[in-house]
Amino acid sequence: MAWLYLASATLKRYHDEPKTRSNFALTRWATELALYRMQEALVGVLDNLPVRPVATLLRWTIFPLGARFRPPSDRLGGEVARDILEDREARRTLTADVFVPPADEPGLGALEAALDKAVRALPIETKLRDAVRAGRLDRAPGYMLDELGVEAGVISGEEYDLLNEARDARDEVIAVDAFDAARYKTLH
């Protein structure tokens, strides 16, 4: 019943909100998952009925063509993940009631700030990847590729600074256990 409620709530929210591509993908993913989980729960009930002839008759009645729902595809899941990460409006719509602290606060505030910087840097990273594919730049690790891109005129100095700012912000938020040796000894 919980999955039925979640599917209904998802469809109601989609009905009430603006019809965007990302909202459709999110709704489709959530609804496909709910339908699959409902089907699996019902199959589980049928598998555990003690009177096997009744269970078989019910299975044929409920699922005449077999259990047909599948979980959301990986392609749809990837599309939804990209929408949540890259489409700031879709993310704000989903998390409208979530308090996001300022960027200078550790935790969620720093994570959101790092995500904003990373999303702004995506087109620049795409330019660099395209330049490597086109043979205008040699393959190199991230920071070296950035420098090669500036030298070759693929990206500007401002874009280079933005890439480094995004990389620094990312490194800062993922370095959760970064201690110097003296500090580590005091913890144990």
Disulfide bonds with the S-S distance in Angstrom:
none
